[in-house]
Amino acid sequence: MDKSKVSQFAEQVFKDLAGTMTAGLAYLGVKTGLFSTMAGKGAMTLDQVVEASGLQPRYVEEWLAGMVSAGYLDYDPDGLTYTLPEEHAYLLASEGTDHFVGGLYYAMPAMLSVAPKVARSFREGGGVRFDDFPEENLVALDLINRGAYEHRLVHPWLEEIPEAVAALSNGGRALDVGCGVGKVSITLAKAFPSASFVGVDTHAASIARAQESAQAEGVASQVSFVAGTLDALPAGDRFDLITACDCIHDFAEPEATLGRIRDRLQPGGTLFVIEPKVADELENNRNPIATLFYGFSVFHCMTQSLANGGPGLGTCLGPARTEALLRSAGFSEFRPLPIKSHVNLFYAVKG
């Protein structure tokens, strides 16, 4: 046994465990508004943070210490002050932007809360259904995706599919499969006021939120949401654009569902696919983002598919398996899109 390797791995173990605690502390910073409270305020004493946040002093004191230890906050021992650097606030206190990471921290407690059920599934099979996750899981998924959809979906993402932009500009129709709380359809409706949009998802609570959001955003006349599968849509409905954003790997019947999606495209229509950015080869996925996605897979995506009798494709589907799956479903054209992203891959697919 190489004792130096033991020492190195022990260091990694404690680093990883510390990362888990850091994620929990950061969740509290997002949830309680502490990051937002400190953003742009410069150096603050404990009393100033407590007064500005309205939170309990002892909890705030320990949270500040933990965030200093983790490197999220700067600390001045002479002035006893804490500072959230501007560069950190850019990611931690920027809800609604395309660079806000707070949703990722929000997701951690929700996902890890089902860890005992996932462990049981390791022994007994099956998995954890979406309804078994706490309600905050919906909030987390919305926070993770909302800013990117609102700021990037139309420009620059869809600009890579000019025929879809032209169709929607001329009053076309679009369908979002696995729509969740509806941000894709709502964002598109605002950008293309003469077009109409449908979102479909099997999760009734998500659809209820989507309907409320469409009403609040003033696009309810353009957008409709359906709780159910594609079969719940009228048989003759066809669409110029269908979006499947971060959901193909979740499908319980991926090939059959993709075949139904293909049948819903207008001639010349396009399926726009977003999937997590990972490599096809495991040896090329030894990095923090891929590690995060494998965790998402075990504690969220894969387990839900298995819970519904699906194949459990997993979050890390990769480009080659994504293309093979779509071609096996009958799609003839598969085009990776040159959209830059640290976390996503994009494809334009045609029947």
C-alpha positions in Angstrom: 0.0 0.0 0.0 1.2 3.4 -1.0 0.8 5.6 2.1 1.2 8.8 0.2 -1.8 7.8 -1.9 -3.8 7.1 1.2 -2.9 10.6 2.5 -3.8 12.2 -0.8 -7.1 10.4 -1.0 -7.9 11.3 2.7 -7.4 14.9 1.7 -9.8 14.5 -1.2 -12.4 12.8 1.1 -12.4 15.7 3.5 -12.4 18.2 0.7 -15.5 16.5 -0.8 -17.2 16.3 2.5 -16.5 20.0 3.1 -17.9 20.7 -0.3 -21.2 19.0 0.8 -21.3 21.3 3.9 -20.5 24.3 1.8 -23.4 23.5 -0.6 -25.7 23.3 2.4 -24.4 26.7 3.8 -24.7 28.2 0.3 -28.3 26.9 0.1 -29.0 28.9 3.3 -27.4 31.9 1.8 -29.7 31.8 -1.2 -32.8 30.7 0.8 -32.6 33.3 3.5 -31.4 36.1 1.2 -28.0 36.5 3.0 -26.1 36.6 -0.2 -28.4 39.3 -1.7 -28.2 41.2 1.6 -24.4 41.4 1.4 -24.1 42.0 -2.3 -22.7 45.4 -3.1 -22.4 46.4 0.5 -18.7 46.1 0.9 -17.3 45.2 4.4 -20.0 44.5 7.0 -19.8 43.7 10.7 -21.9 40.9 12.1 -24.3 43.4 13.6 -24.7 45.1 10.2 -25.4 41.8 8.5 -27.9 40.8 11.2 -29.7 44.2 11.0 -29.8 44.2 7.2 -31.1 40.6 7.0 -33.4 40.6 9.9 -32.2 37.1 10.8 -31.2 35.5 14.1 -27.7 36.7 15.2 -26.2 33.4 16.3 -27.2 31.6 13.1 -25.8 34.5 11.0 -22.6 34.5 13.0 -21.9 30.8 12.4 -23.0 31.0 8.7 -20.6 33.9 8.2 -17.7 31.9 9.7 -18.5 28.9 7.6 -18.6 30.9 4.4 -15.3 32.5 5.3 -13.8 29.1 5.9 -15.1 27.9 2.5 -13.7 30.9 0.7 -17.1 32.4 -0.3 -16.6 35.5 1.9 -13.6 37.6 2.7 -12.8 38.4 6.3 -10.8 41.2 7.9 -9.7 40.1 11.4 -8.7 43.7 12.4 -12.1 45.2 11.6 -14.1 42.0 12.2 -15.9 42.5 8.9 -17.2 40.2 6.2 -17.3 40.9 2.5 -19.1 39.2 -0.3 -16.7 39.9 -3.3 -18.3 41.4 -6.4 -17.1 38.4 -8.4 -18.8 36.0 -6.0 -22.0 38.0 -5.9 -22.1 37.8 -9.7 -22.9 34.1 -9.3 -24.5 33.9 -5.9 -26.7 37.0 -5.7 -27.9 37.4 -9.3 -31.3 35.6 -9.5 -33.0 36.0 -12.8 -29.7 36.2 -14.8 -28.1 33.6 -17.0 -25.2 33.2 -14.6 -27.0 32.7 -11.3 -26.0 29.4 -9.6 -28.3 29.6 -6.7 -30.6 27.0 -8.1 -27.9 24.4 -8.0 -27.5 24.9 -4.3 -31.3 24.8 -3.9 -31.3 21.4 -5.6 -28.9 19.8 -3.2 -31.1 19.4 -0.1 -34.1 18.3 -2.3 -32.1 15.6 -4.0 -30.2 14.3 -1.0 -33.4 14.2 1.0 -34.4 11.1 -1.1 -31.0 9.4 -0.6 -32.4 6.7 1.7 -35.0 5.8 -0.9 -32.4 5.7 -3.6 -30.3 3.4 -1.4 -33.3 1.1 -1.0 -33.7 1.1 -4.8 -30.1 -0.1 -5.2 -31.2 -3.3 -3.4 -34.8 -3.7 -4.5 -34.9 -2.0 -7.9 -37.3 0.7 -9.0 -36.6 4.3 -8.1 -37.9 7.5 -6.7 -40.8 9.2 -8.5 -41.0 13.0 -9.1 -43.9 13.3 -6.7 -41.7 11.8 -3.9 -39.3 14.8 -4.0 -40.0 17.8 -1.7 -41.8 20.8 -3.1 -38.6 22.8 -3.1 -37.4 20.6 -5.9 -39.7 22.5 -8.3 -38.3 25.8 -7.1 -34.7 24.5 -7.6 -35.3 23.3 -11.1 -36.9 26.7 -12.0 -34.0 28.6 -10.5 -31.5 26.5 -12.3 -33.1 27.1 -15.7 -35.1 30.3 -15.7 -32.3 32.8 -16.2 -30.8 30.9 -19.1 -34.2 30.5 -20.9 -35.2 34.1 -20.4 -31.8 35.5 -21.5 -30.5 33.0 -24.1 -33.3 30.9 -25.5 -34.4 33.3 -28.2 -31.0 35.0 -28.6 -28.6 33.3 -29.3 -29.8 29.7 -29.1 -32.8 29.7 -31.5 -31.0 31.9 -34.0 -29.1 28.8 -34.9 -32.4 27.4 -36.3 -33.5 30.3 -38.6 -36.3 28.3 -40.1 -37.9 27.9 -36.7 -37.5 31.7 -36.0 -39.1 32.5 -39.3 -42.0 30.1 -38.7 -42.7 31.5 -35.2 -42.4 35.1 -36.5 -45.1 34.3 -39.1 -47.6 32.9 -36.5 -46.4 29.3 -36.3 -46.8 26.9 -33.4 -44.3 25.4 -30.9 -44.6 22.6 -28.4 -42.4 22.2 -25.3 -42.2 18.5 -24.2 -41.4 18.1 -20.5 -42.3 21.7 -19.9 -42.1 21.8 -16.1 -43.2 25.1 -14.9 -43.5 26.5 -18.4 -40.6 29.0 -18.8 -39.6 27.9 -22.3 -43.1 28.5 -23.7 -43.6 31.7 -21.8 -40.3 33.1 -22.9 -41.0 32.2 -26.6 -44.5 33.7 -26.4 -43.1 37.0 -25.3 -40.7 37.0 -28.2 -43.1 35.8 -30.8 -46.5 37.5 -30.1 -48.2 36.2 -33.2 -47.3 32.5 -32.6 -49.0 30.0 -30.3 -47.4 27.6 -27.8 -48.3 24.4 -26.0 -46.4 22.9 -23.0 -47.0 19.3 -21.9 -45.7 17.6 -18.8 -46.9 14.6 -16.8 -46.5 16.4 -13.5 -49.8 18.1 -12.6 -48.3 20.5 -9.9 -45.7 21.8 -12.5 -48.5 22.4 -15.0 -50.5 24.3 -12.4 -47.5 26.6 -11.7 -47.0 27.0 -15.5 -50.6 28.1 -16.0 -50.3 30.6 -13.1 -47.1 32.0 -14.6 -48.6 32.4 -18.0 -51.5 34.4 -16.5 -49.1 36.5 -14.5 -46.8 37.2 -17.5 -49.7 38.2 -19.7 -49.4 35.4 -22.3 -52.2 33.1 -21.3 -54.0 33.7 -24.6 -50.9 32.5 -26.5 -49.9 29.6 -24.3 -51.7 26.5 -23.1 -50.4 23.8 -20.8 -51.5 20.2 -20.7 -51.0 17.7 -17.8 -50.3 14.4 -19.4 -48.4 12.7 -22.2 -48.3 13.7 -25.9 -51.3 11.5 -26.4 -53.3 14.1 -24.4 -53.0 16.5 -27.3 -55.5 16.6 -30.1 -54.5 14.0 -32.7 -54.1 16.4 -35.5 -51.9 18.9 -33.7 -48.6 19.6 -35.6 -45.9 22.0 -34.7 -43.2 24.0 -36.5 -40.8 23.8 -33.5 -40.7 21.2 -30.7 -38.4 21.7 -27.8 -37.1 19.0 -25.5 -34.9 20.9 -22.9 -32.9 18.7 -20.5 -35.5 15.9 -20.5 -34.9 13.2 -23.1 -32.7 11.3 -20.7 -35.6 11.3 -18.2 -38.1 9.6 -20.5 -39.5 6.3 -19.3 -40.1 5.3 -23.0 -37.5 7.3 -24.8 -37.7 5.8 -28.3 -41.4 5.6 -28.3 -41.8 9.1 -27.0 -39.3 10.5 -29.5 -41.3 8.7 -32.2 -44.5 10.5 -31.1 -42.6 13.8 -31.0 -41.5 13.1 -34.6 -45.1 12.5 -35.6 -46.0 15.9 -34.2 -43.6 17.9 -36.4 -44.9 19.8 -39.4 -43.1 18.9 -42.6 -39.8 20.7 -42.4 -40.3 21.3 -38.6 -37.4 21.1 -36.1 -36.9 19.4 -32.8 -34.6 21.5 -30.6 -32.8 19.4 -28.0 -30.8 20.5 -25.0 -28.9 17.8 -23.0 -26.2 18.0 -20.3 -22.7 18.6 -21.6 -20.7 15.4 -21.0 -18.3 13.4 -23.1 -19.2 10.0 -24.5 -16.2 8.3 -22.8 -16.1 8.0 -19.1 -12.4 8.7 -18.9 -13.1 12.2 -20.3 -15.7 12.9 -17.7 -13.3 13.2 -14.7 -14.2 16.8 -13.9 -16.4 18.7 -11.5 -19.3 19.3 -13.9 -19.6 15.7 -15.0 -19.3 14.6 -11.3 -22.2 16.9 -10.5 -24.3 15.4 -13.4 -23.6 11.9 -12.3 -24.9 12.9 -8.8 -28.0 14.5 -10.4 -28.5 11.2 -12.3 -28.4 8.9 -9.3 -30.4 11.2 -7.0 -32.9 12.7 -9.6 -33.0 11.8 -13.3 -32.1 8.2 -13.6 -34.0 7.1 -10.5 -37.2 8.8 -11.8 -37.0 6.9 -15.1 -36.4 3.6 -13.3 -39.3 4.4 -10.9 -41.6 4.6 -14.0 -40.3 1.4 -15.5 -38.0 3.2 -17.9 -34.4 2.3 -18.9 -32.8 4.9 -16.7 -30.7 6.5 -19.4 -29.2 8.9 -16.9 -28.2 12.6 -17.0 -24.9 11.8 -18.7 -26.4 10.5 -22.0 -23.6 12.0 -24.1 -23.7 13.0 -27.8 -23.3 9.6 -29.4 -26.1 7.9 -27.4 -28.3 11.0 -28.0 -27.8 10.8 -31.7 -28.3 7.0 -31.8 -31.5 7.3 -29.8 -33.0 10.0 -32.1 -32.0 8.1 -35.2 -33.6 4.9 -33.9 -36.8 6.9 -33.3 -36.9 7.7 -37.0 -35.2 11.1 -37.2 -33.0 11.4 -40.3 -31.1 14.6 -39.6 -29.1 15.2 -36.4 -27.1 18.5 -36.2 -25.0 19.6 -33.2 -25.4 23.3 -32.8 -22.3 25.5 -32.2 -23.7 27.1 -29.1 -21.1 27.8 -26.4 -22.0 26.6 -22.9 -20.2 25.1 -19.9 -23.1 22.8 -19.0 -25.3 22.1 -22.1 -25.1 20.5 -25.5 -27.6 21.6 -28.3 -29.0 19.8 -31.3 -31.3 20.5 -34.2 -33.1 17.4 -35.3 -35.4 16.8 -38.2 -37.6 13.9 -39.2 
